[in-house]
Amino acid sequence: MAKSPSFSCSACGNVTTKWAGRCEACGEWNTISEDVGISKGPAKSLGGKRGASIVLTDLATEEAPPPRTKAGIEELDRVLGGGLVPASAILVGGDPGIGKSTLLLQAAAQFARSGLKTIYVSGEEAAAQVRMRAQRLGLADAPVKLAAETNLRDILTTLETEKPQLAIIDSIQTMWADNVESAPGSVSQVRAAAHELTSFAKRKGISVILVGHVTKDGQIAGPRVVEHMVDTVLYFEGERGHQFRILRAVKNRFGPADEIGVFEMTGKGLSEVANPSALFLSERGEPSPGSVVFAGVEGTRPVLVEFQALVAPSPHAQARRTVVGWDGGRLAMILAVLEARCGIPFAGLDVYLNVAGGMKVSEPAADLAVAAALLSAREDAALPADTVVFGEISLSGALRPATQTENRLKEAQKLGFTAAIAPGGGKAVGVSGISLNTMSDLTGFVGEIFGAG
């Protein structure tokens, strides 16, 4: 049976089933026309039914920045972009046992003490285990409401009744929705739970922090769409053999991405590190071959870390290339440029590269520091202990200037370094107490620093 046509008035929007010359609702003439419909696709399309018009604004609309609540943990506030934004959804991922629950329990206690009504929902541990951890961390007196539950419907009902300002869900992989016919932790369950919690946070004005498991590759487990749903994605990184922990923002709609916060794992929980450069260089002894200090920038803060390289004859037919804390593909590129442009072969040599302290470096400005560490280890010649190195290497062997050169040099000067090696062209105005040795290409760097080329 054919669907009867629909007519609407362009002046007032009144809908009728027949055409007329004059609108009965507003009295205007010649304003009624037949509705064509918004979709003419297949049977499952939207069809001709119309929805409500949405409010449009222009780009010049001025709105005040969202208010933020500081946790009192400066490193966490830095990564969040200045504090917690109301009605925001935050996803925190990290390896098992790295300290995610410890960090979030400490953050929940600080937010609760600052006046936010906070609920901590644990789906992995019993409430007694969370209380024991709180007592060990000295947080038992914090006004945090605690629950151990995995049923998503019960959790949302409780949040709607209690009306908290912050809810922490530990973890999203343990949540299950009774309208999804699959096991907890499956792709459909994780997607459904993340969607319900995120949309609930936006509707009710509640900030939600979700804990996510990671795969063996270090990526957050589950569908990638979960990371697109939330406002902020944080990774909690660190090596079990080191006490350092890095909280890294890889997505943040309310602040800078790639910002990091540095923590130290102690018996009383996670303590923030105000000067991470000094911490990463604290165990550095006398200058030795293969050791180079890199002046890097993580987010908005300069950070000095130590690159360690070891080059040794390989007993195997195929030499090994082992990297910890840096990109293995970029190491292969640096080795190829050194051989092709500078005539320094690494064939038949095992190459090991490590970033001291468990730090992970990703910026291209570390190229020159890696090349310096490799050459220092190969030639068995140590660089001066008071020198920092940074710069990007192109495939032609040219050195490209790094951004924020002045900030890097200021951080190096603050820690007692007096010399820096960097590409030419960078801005280093107003940095006193540190001499800058600029290089134009990798061949000149090798010839001047190591006497070869």
Residue, then its C-alpha position, 0 to 999 in steps of 0.5 A: m500500500a502506497k504511503s500517503p503524501s505529506f505536506s508542510c508549511s515553510a513558514c511555521g513547519n506545520v504538517t498536513t496530509k493535503w495541500a491548501g493555498r493558505c496555512e491553517a496554523c499561521g495564515e500564510w499564503n502559498t507556503i505549503s509544499e509536498d515533503v520530498g523526504i530526506s532519504k530515498g535509499p533501500a528499505k532500511s534507509l531513513g525514509g521520508k520521516r523528518g527529525a527536529s532541526i538542530v541549532l547551528t552556530d558560527l565559528a566566531t561563537e565565544e565560549a568560556p573554557p571548561p572549568r577544571t578540578k585539579a587533583g593535587i597531583e601535579e604530574l597527573d594534572r599536567v597530563l590531563g591538560g590542567g585538571l579534570v574536565p566535567a563530563s569527560a571520558i578518560l581511558v587509561g591503559g597499561d601493562p598488568g601490575i604496572g600501577k594503574s589501580t594504584l594511581l587511580l586510587q590515589a587520584a580518586a582520594q585526591f579528587a574526593r578530598s578536593g570536594l568532588k563526590t567520587i565513586y570507585v567501581s572495581g570489577e577485578e578485585a573485591a572491595a576488601q582488596v581495594r580497602m587494604r590497598a587504600q590502608r597501605l597507601g594511607l588513603a583510608d580516610a579519603p571520602v571515596k565511595l567503593a563498590a565491586e560490581t560488573n553488571l553495567r545496568d546496576i552500575l549505571t542505576t547506582l550512578e544515576t541515584e548517587k549523582p557523583q561528579l567522578a566515577i572510576i571503572d576498573s576495568i572496562q573489560t570486566m563490565w557486561a551488559d545484559n542486552v549483549e549476548s557475549a562474554p565479558g571482555s569480548v569486542s561487542q561487550v567492550r564496545a557496548a560498555a564503553h558507549e553506554l558509560t561515555s554517553f551517560a557521562k555526557r548526559k549526566g555531567i559525570s566525569v568517567i575514568l575507564v581502565g583498559h587492558v592492553t595486548k602483548d604489543g602494548q595497545i589497548a585491547g578491544p575495538r579501536v572505536v573505544e579510543h575514538m569514543v573517549d575524550t582522553v587516552l592515557y598510557f601508563e608505561g614503565e619497566r618492571g625492573h625500574q621504579f620509574r613510571i610514565l603516564r603519557a597522553v596520546k589523545n586529549r581533546f582538552g589539552p596537549a597530546d604527547e604530554i607525559g607525567v613521571f612517577e616513581m613507584t615506592g612502598k607508599g604508592l606512586s610519588e610524582v617526580a618534579n624533575p624527571s631529567a635529574l631522575f633519569l640521569s641520576e645513575r649515570g657515572e663517569p663518561s664511557p663509550g656508547s653513552v650519550v645524553f639526549a636533550g629531548v622534548e616530551g609534550t611541553r616539557p624538556v627531558l634529558v635521557e641517556f642513550q646507551a649503545l654497545v657494538a660488538p663482533s657478532p659470532h652469528a652469520q646474521a648480526r643482531r639488532t636489539v633496541v629497548g625504548w626506541d624504534g627499531g626501524r629508525l635504528a636500521m635507517i641510522l645504520a644505513v645512513l652511516e654506512a652509505r653517507c659516511g662509509i662506516p660499516f656495521a656489517g658483522l657487528d651486533v648492535y644493542l641500543n637502550v634508553a636508560g631508566g625505562m623511558k621510551v623516546s619517539e621523536p626524530a630529534a634523537d637521531l643524532a644522539v643515537a648516531a653519536a652513541l653508536l659511533s662512540a661504542r664502535e670507536d671505543a671513544a667516550l664523548p665529554a660528560d658535560t655534552v648533550v646531543f640532539g638533531e634529526i638525520s635525513l637520508s641524505g646525511a644532512l642534519r635537520p634542526a629540532t624544534q624548541t632548541e632553546n628549551r632543550l638547552k635551558e634544561a641541559q644548562k640547569l642540570g650542569f651541562t656546558a656544551a651541546i651538539a646540534p644541527g645548524g639553523g635552530k634558535a638558541v637565543g639567550v641561553s648562557g652558560i652552554s656552548l653550542n656546536t652546530m653541524s650541517d651534515l653527518t659527515g662533518f659531525v663524524g669527522e669533527i667529533f670522532g676524527a673520521g669521515 
